[in-house]
Amino acid sequence: MQNQLISNTLKIVGVLTIVGLGFITVSAFIDNEVDAVSTSKENKSFEEDYNVFALETPENLNFAGERIPLEDPDIYERFDRELLVNTYWQSNALLLIKRANKYFPLIEPILKEEGVPDDFKYLAVAESGLTQVVSPAGATGFWQIMKKTAREYGLEVNDNVDERYHIELSTRVACEYLKKAKEKFGSWSLAAASYNRGMAGIQNQLDRQETSNYYDLLLNEETRRYVFRIVALKTILSQPKAYGFHFEADDLYELQAYKIVEVDTAVANFADFARQFNLSYKTLKNYNPWLRDKNLNNSSRKLYQIKIPQMK
């Protein structure tokens, strides 16, 4: 009797186990079907909401009035690469658009006055992203000028003052260099390339490869991309909405109005100096990043022009 009871019990347990497994199998099947439907909806939504498009190349593309030979497949691919990279790095491109609204009004009049094509403002964008950055090699400011070059072109660089951070003065130095390079090479494209590689470096390659055209040169990777990156930035920043960037005028950064205060003496403490104009030390330095210390020695009694923002 006991054995019979045990046998019946095992049969019941076996049936329950089979039923349970059947339920699990059906349940798993249903879950998989639900997941598949959900994934399908997500994929459809992703396809509808997120698209990456090949970009059209503008017709008659030029740099500083010099035609870019896009009919050459190598040239087309090099430009297309930079256009894609800089368009689809959306956060960076939008930051550049915002900063350009703030700083181009300082740079553009100087380029015009110096006789340098307006397209070279995009060189500053390529060099620094319109920030007062310092490279690992020590190149400094919007125009990424090395200390030796700065001094050769008349900029003051010491513990108190570093005029590579002075946007207007450093822009004039960049213009001097570019005009000298243009005179040497006869081409703004080669002048731009030399800003990256150096005049000697470009001349060596022109002689070695027996050409006078930037677009015919085989160069190191950085210089090979350099002019194309500038042109891509010009293309995007000059017509941002055509490349998918949407913003209102209020979204862009602006430089506050300021007045100039001339100083030809030492300044013992810029925190005290700033308070005379109801400014913080930080605000004063933000508008005059070329002032590198808390004080100004000025033993030579040089005349400096300090920007004093008109706070709202």
Secondary structure as UniProt FT lines:
FT   HELIX           2..49
FT   TURN            59..60
FT   STRAND          62..63
FT   TURN            64..65
FT   STRAND          66..67
FT   TURN            70..71
FT   HELIX           73..88
FT   HELIX           90..114
FT   HELIX           118..120
FT   HELIX           121..128
FT   TURN            136..137
FT   TURN            141..144
FT   HELIX           147..152
FT   TURN            153..154
FT   STRAND          161..162
FT   HELIX           163..165
FT   HELIX           167..185
FT   HELIX           188..197
FT   HELIX           199..209
FT   HELIX           214..216
FT   HELIX           221..238
FT   HELIX           240..243
FT   HELIX           249..251
FT   STRAND          258..263
FT   HELIX           270..275
FT   TURN            276..278
FT   HELIX           281..287
FT   TURN            289..290
FT   TURN            299..300
FT   STRAND          304..309
//
